[in-house]
Amino acid sequence: MKLIKKGKVKDIYKTEKENLIFHFTDRVSAFDVIMGDTIPYKGKVLCDFAIFWFNSLKIKNHFIKRIDKDKILIRELPVFPIECIIRGYVYGSLYSRIKTGNYTNLPNELITCINNNEFVIGSKLPRLIFDPTTKSDEHDIPITEEQAVGHGLVNENEIKKIKFHSLDLYNQMDEITKQSNFILADVKFEFGKDPLSNDIVLVDSLGPDEYRLWDLDKYRPGILQDSFDKQILRDWLVKTGFKKTIDDYSKQCKKPTPPPLPTKIVKKISDRYIEAFERITNTTFNKNDY
């Protein structure tokens, strides 16, 4: 077993049989900066979530089996170098882009609503938006479907299929999460291609690091939402001014040393990940085998 990639929150190993092992760690990142503190149980929650979604969603995937509390064995497949984001609400980086006038991938009717000041943070979009980005360990950049094809990241047929699957998977996940009184605000998918069948395959993983979850009972447009994902960390970094520090360093192509996280923030993130898992899967999270 050979370590081939140490990601922001996940380590990837190559096996002798040409498969891969995903190790879900307790590391946490925000705004492309890895925090110095870890989140208890996070790795196992993400592993449990990944298996749940692979088993629940109607699409081929690369999952083979679980091999440890925080590790899964997967098929190694060619992966498309784009991240496929589906957005149902104005939030996060989409809200920031709108505030700065960057309307990449926004439909004309939404731009008209924005120009008429008909949207606030947390507003529900008139329809789902397919909002792909480049895939980078440093910083992902929004791109249009035409740019993805023009840059050779995918061909026209592949982008159509990827978009179709992304929208379909969002709707499948939305049906499941709403049964637990959650709003699925947005979600990021990654896809590969099976070289034997040419089928589009769901790869990577799905958990609170890949989507935003809000409690339906507490949802109010125009305010920061009560999150069940790492938005808790992002909001704290903004509030403390560290997000501005990150932006200042990025202008020099550097990353700052992260601040220590308050115990209450660490605990809140851990508790929210576990609560989201238990509500969505209708099971009890097992801490004993951690």
C-alpha positions as CSV (number, residue, x, y, z in Angstrom):
1,M,0.0,0.0,0.0
2,K,1.5,3.3,-1.2
3,L,0.4,6.8,-0.3
4,I,-0.2,8.6,-3.6
5,K,-2.1,11.7,-2.4
6,K,-2.4,13.6,0.9
7,G,-5.5,15.8,0.4
8,K,-6.9,18.5,2.6
9,V,-9.0,16.0,4.5
10,K,-8.6,12.6,2.8
11,D,-5.5,10.5,2.1
12,I,-5.4,8.1,-0.9
13,Y,-3.4,4.9,-1.1
14,K,-2.7,2.6,-4.0
15,T,-3.0,-1.2,-3.5
16,E,-1.1,-4.0,-5.2
17,K,-4.3,-4.9,-7.1
18,E,-4.6,-1.5,-8.7
19,N,-7.4,-0.4,-6.5
20,L,-7.4,2.6,-4.2
21,I,-8.0,3.1,-0.5
22,F,-9.7,6.3,0.8
23,H,-8.7,7.2,4.3
24,F,-11.1,9.7,5.8
25,T,-9.1,11.7,8.4
26,D,-10.3,14.0,11.2
27,R,-8.6,17.0,9.4
28,V,-10.8,19.9,8.5
29,S,-10.2,22.7,6.0
30,A,-12.0,25.9,5.0
31,F,-11.2,28.4,2.2
32,D,-8.5,25.9,1.0
33,V,-6.6,26.2,4.3
34,I,-6.1,23.1,6.5
35,M,-6.8,23.8,10.1
36,G,-4.3,22.8,12.8
37,D,-7.0,21.2,15.0
38,T,-8.9,18.1,14.1
39,I,-12.6,17.2,14.6
40,P,-13.3,14.2,16.7
41,Y,-15.2,11.4,14.9
42,K,-15.2,13.3,11.6
43,G,-13.3,10.7,9.6
44,K,-15.6,7.9,10.6
45,V,-18.7,10.0,10.0
46,L,-17.5,10.8,6.5
47,C,-16.7,7.1,5.9
48,D,-20.2,6.1,7.1
49,F,-21.8,8.8,5.0
50,A,-19.9,7.8,1.9
51,I,-21.1,4.2,2.2
52,F,-24.7,5.3,2.9
53,W,-24.8,7.4,-0.2
54,F,-23.1,4.9,-2.5
55,N,-25.7,2.3,-1.4
56,S,-28.6,4.7,-1.7
57,L,-28.1,6.6,-4.9
58,K,-29.2,5.1,-8.2
59,I,-26.0,5.4,-10.3
60,K,-22.9,3.2,-10.8
61,N,-20.0,4.1,-8.4
62,H,-16.5,3.0,-7.6
63,F,-17.1,1.7,-4.1
64,I,-16.0,-1.9,-3.4
65,K,-16.1,-2.4,0.3
66,R,-15.3,-1.0,3.7
67,I,-11.9,-2.1,5.2
68,D,-11.7,-0.1,8.4
69,K,-13.8,2.3,10.5
70,D,-12.5,5.2,8.4
71,K,-11.3,3.5,5.2
72,I,-13.0,2.2,2.0
73,L,-11.6,0.3,-0.9
74,I,-12.6,1.7,-4.3
75,R,-12.0,1.0,-8.0
76,E,-9.3,3.2,-9.6
77,L,-11.0,4.9,-12.6
78,P,-10.1,7.9,-14.9
79,V,-11.7,10.9,-13.2
80,F,-13.0,14.0,-15.1
81,P,-11.0,17.0,-13.9
82,I,-14.0,19.1,-13.0
83,E,-16.1,19.4,-9.9
84,C,-19.8,19.4,-10.5
85,I,-21.8,21.6,-8.2
86,I,-25.5,21.8,-8.1
87,R,-26.9,24.8,-6.3
88,G,-30.5,25.3,-5.1
89,Y,-29.9,28.4,-3.0
90,V,-27.9,31.6,-3.0
91,Y,-25.2,31.0,-0.5
92,G,-21.4,30.5,0.0
93,S,-19.2,31.3,-2.9
94,L,-22.2,31.8,-5.2
95,Y,-23.4,34.7,-3.0
96,S,-19.9,36.1,-3.0
97,R,-19.7,35.9,-6.7
98,I,-23.0,37.6,-7.1
99,K,-21.9,40.4,-4.8
100,T,-18.9,41.1,-7.0
101,G,-20.8,40.8,-10.3
102,N,-19.4,37.5,-11.4
103,Y,-22.4,35.8,-13.0
104,T,-20.6,32.7,-14.4
105,N,-23.1,29.9,-15.1
106,L,-26.1,31.9,-13.9
107,P,-29.2,31.8,-16.1
108,N,-30.5,35.0,-17.6
109,E,-33.7,35.0,-15.5
110,L,-31.7,34.8,-12.3
111,I,-29.4,37.6,-13.4
112,T,-32.5,39.7,-14.0
113,C,-33.8,38.9,-10.5
114,I,-30.4,39.8,-9.0
115,N,-30.3,43.1,-10.9
116,N,-33.8,43.9,-9.5
117,N,-32.6,43.2,-6.0
118,E,-35.0,40.3,-5.6
119,F,-32.4,38.0,-3.9
120,V,-30.8,38.0,-0.5
121,I,-28.4,35.5,1.1
122,G,-30.1,32.1,1.5
123,S,-32.8,32.8,-1.1
124,K,-34.1,29.7,-3.0
125,L,-33.1,29.8,-6.7
126,P,-35.9,29.7,-9.3
127,R,-34.4,26.5,-10.6
128,L,-31.3,24.3,-9.9
129,I,-28.0,25.6,-11.3
130,F,-25.3,23.4,-12.7
131,D,-22.2,25.3,-11.6
132,P,-19.0,23.3,-12.5
133,T,-15.5,24.4,-11.4
134,T,-11.9,23.4,-12.2
135,K,-10.5,20.7,-9.9
136,S,-7.5,21.9,-7.9
137,D,-5.8,21.2,-4.6
138,E,-5.2,24.9,-4.3
139,H,-8.3,26.8,-5.5
140,D,-11.2,25.8,-7.7
141,I,-12.4,28.3,-10.3
142,P,-16.0,28.4,-11.8
143,I,-16.1,27.6,-15.5
144,T,-18.9,27.4,-18.0
145,E,-19.9,24.2,-19.8
146,E,-18.4,25.7,-23.0
147,Q,-15.1,26.4,-21.3
148,A,-15.0,22.9,-19.9
149,V,-15.3,21.5,-23.4
150,G,-13.1,24.1,-25.0
151,H,-10.2,23.4,-22.5
152,G,-10.4,19.7,-23.2
153,L,-11.6,18.7,-19.7
154,V,-14.6,16.9,-21.2
155,N,-16.2,16.5,-24.6
156,E,-19.7,17.7,-25.5
157,N,-21.4,14.3,-24.9
158,E,-19.6,13.9,-21.5
159,I,-20.6,17.3,-20.2
160,K,-24.2,16.6,-21.1
161,K,-24.2,13.3,-19.3
162,I,-22.4,14.7,-16.3
163,K,-24.9,17.6,-16.0
164,F,-27.8,15.2,-16.3
165,H,-26.4,12.9,-13.6
166,S,-25.6,15.8,-11.3
167,L,-29.1,17.2,-11.4
168,D,-30.6,13.7,-11.0
169,L,-28.4,12.9,-8.0
170,Y,-29.2,16.2,-6.3
171,N,-32.9,15.4,-6.7
172,Q,-32.4,11.9,-5.3
173,M,-30.4,13.3,-2.3
174,D,-33.0,16.1,-1.8
175,E,-35.8,13.5,-1.5
176,I,-33.8,11.6,1.1
177,T,-32.7,14.6,3.2
178,K,-36.1,16.3,3.2
179,Q,-37.5,13.3,5.0
180,S,-35.2,14.2,7.9
181,N,-36.4,17.9,7.8
182,F,-33.2,19.1,6.1
183,I,-32.7,21.5,3.2
184,L,-30.0,20.4,0.7
185,A,-28.7,23.8,-0.3
186,D,-26.0,22.6,-2.6
187,V,-23.8,19.6,-3.3
188,K,-20.5,18.8,-5.1
189,F,-20.2,15.6,-7.3
190,E,-17.2,14.1,-9.0
191,F,-17.4,11.6,-11.9
192,G,-15.2,9.1,-13.7
193,K,-15.6,6.9,-16.7
194,D,-15.5,3.1,-16.7
195,P,-13.0,2.2,-19.4
196,L,-14.7,-1.1,-20.0
197,S,-18.3,0.1,-20.4
198,N,-17.8,3.8,-21.0
199,D,-20.4,4.4,-18.3
200,I,-20.3,7.6,-16.2
201,V,-19.5,6.6,-12.6
202,L,-19.9,8.5,-9.4
203,V,-16.5,8.8,-7.7
204,D,-14.9,10.5,-4.7
205,S,-17.4,10.6,-1.7
206,L,-20.4,12.4,-0.4
207,G,-20.7,13.9,3.1
208,P,-20.9,17.2,5.0
209,D,-17.7,18.3,3.3
210,E,-19.4,18.0,-0.1
211,Y,-22.8,19.6,0.7
212,R,-24.6,22.2,2.7
213,L,-27.4,21.1,5.0
214,W,-29.8,23.4,6.8
215,D,-32.5,22.6,9.3
216,L,-35.9,23.4,7.6
217,D,-37.5,24.6,10.8
218,K,-34.8,27.3,11.3
219,Y,-34.5,28.4,7.6
220,R,-34.9,32.1,7.1
221,P,-33.8,33.9,3.9
222,G,-31.6,36.9,4.4
223,I,-29.5,35.5,7.3
224,L,-26.7,33.1,7.9
225,Q,-28.2,29.7,8.1
226,D,-27.9,27.2,10.9
227,S,-25.6,24.6,9.2
228,F,-24.9,20.9,9.6
229,D,-21.7,21.0,7.7
230,K,-18.3,22.8,7.8
231,Q,-20.1,26.2,7.1
232,I,-19.9,26.5,10.9
233,L,-16.1,26.8,10.5
234,R,-16.3,29.1,7.5
235,D,-18.6,31.5,9.4
236,W,-16.3,31.5,12.4
237,L,-13.3,32.3,10.2
238,V,-15.2,35.2,8.6
239,K,-16.4,36.5,12.0
240,T,-12.8,36.5,13.5
241,G,-11.3,38.2,10.4
242,F,-9.2,35.2,9.4
243,K,-10.9,34.9,6.1
244,K,-9.5,38.4,5.2
245,T,-6.1,37.2,6.2
246,I,-6.5,34.2,3.8
247,D,-7.5,36.6,1.0
248,D,-4.5,38.8,1.6
249,Y,-2.1,35.9,1.6
250,S,-3.6,34.5,-1.5
251,K,-2.7,37.6,-3.4
252,Q,0.9,36.6,-2.8
253,C,0.2,32.9,-3.6
254,K,0.7,32.0,0.0
255,K,-1.4,30.5,2.8
256,P,-1.4,31.8,6.4
257,T,-0.9,29.7,9.6
258,P,-4.4,28.8,10.8
259,P,-5.6,30.0,14.2
260,P,-6.4,27.5,17.0
261,L,-10.0,26.6,16.9
262,P,-12.1,27.2,20.1
263,T,-13.2,24.0,21.8
264,K,-16.9,24.9,21.4
265,I,-16.4,25.3,17.6
266,V,-14.7,21.9,17.4
267,K,-17.4,20.2,19.4
268,K,-20.2,21.9,17.5
269,I,-18.8,20.7,14.1
270,S,-18.4,17.2,15.5
271,D,-21.9,17.1,17.0
272,R,-23.5,18.5,13.9
273,Y,-21.8,15.9,11.6
274,I,-23.0,13.1,13.8
275,E,-26.5,14.5,14.2
276,A,-26.8,14.9,10.4
277,F,-25.7,11.3,9.9
278,E,-28.2,9.9,12.5
279,R,-31.1,11.9,11.1
280,I,-30.6,11.2,7.5
281,T,-29.8,7.5,7.9
282,N,-32.2,6.9,10.8
283,T,-29.4,5.0,12.6
284,T,-27.3,5.6,15.7
285,F,-23.7,6.6,15.0
286,N,-21.4,4.1,16.7
287,K,-18.5,5.8,18.5
288,N,-17.4,2.6,20.2
289,D,-15.3,1.3,17.3
290,Y,-13.6,4.6,16.8
